[in-house]
């Protein structure tokens, strides 16, 4: 801890094993009690649905309302994959501009703050804004609207991750390679990309998960296409009486849908983490 030399006795006590165990225990307690359990609480009825057997069989076979759930789930993951690829392609150039302060100190600082606007604005308000903006384009497909909405929301996350990695690369290395005759693309492939590939992959994972979980902007942009989170929200609203009841929807189906979404997302993230850990890519 940054106590310097002013509190050597106190800092020494904080270094004991008991203090370290206490720190680790408190960190785990906060994560489990305040973050993990409340986040998974909505999926607890999934265990009851699995024990019952019938809801699980209906879900796996796509019977009744579950057909629309699987369609929404595939839409969510397909949309997230497209948005992730576009985010990488479009986000890397902007990250380079920010990290290298191409336009000068103050313009780059202003641009750096403007990148945060989609994060600051509530997602549903951003979705309404995007819908009003793109209404002027005749014949634009609803799926493309979803891509634009999710890209606008996730774009800052990737740029932030990538620009932070770029700032840690010494400009002298790039300038030295240019003096030896390397073209800009060669500099990027041989210096920038190897040093930032793990940041690119980490940013891509953040973009993917953020897109899968997005609800507000999706509701605002499209009423025809439903991603899995939007479908679950509609099911919950039907149970609460906010909307008309949906036949076959009850607490077990909602809990099981949440459980499936959480489980599949966890498996995908785990696989991506294993594939992108150092030494594997």
Secondary structure, 3 states (H helix, E strand, C coil): CCCCCCCHHHHHHHCCHHHHHHHHHHHHHHHHHHHHHHHHHHHCHHHHHHHHCHHHHHHHHCCCCHHHHHHHHHHHHHHHHHHHHHHHHHHHHHHHHHHHCCCCHHHHHHHHHHCCHHHHCCHHHHHHHHHHHHCCCCCCCHHHHHHHHHHHHHHHHHHHHHHHHHHCCCHHHHHHHHHCCCCHHHHHHHHHHHHHHHHHHHHHHHHHHHHHHCCHHHHHHCCCCCCHHHHHHHHHHHHHCCCCCCCCCCHHHHHHHHHHHHHHHHHHHHHHHHHHCCCCC
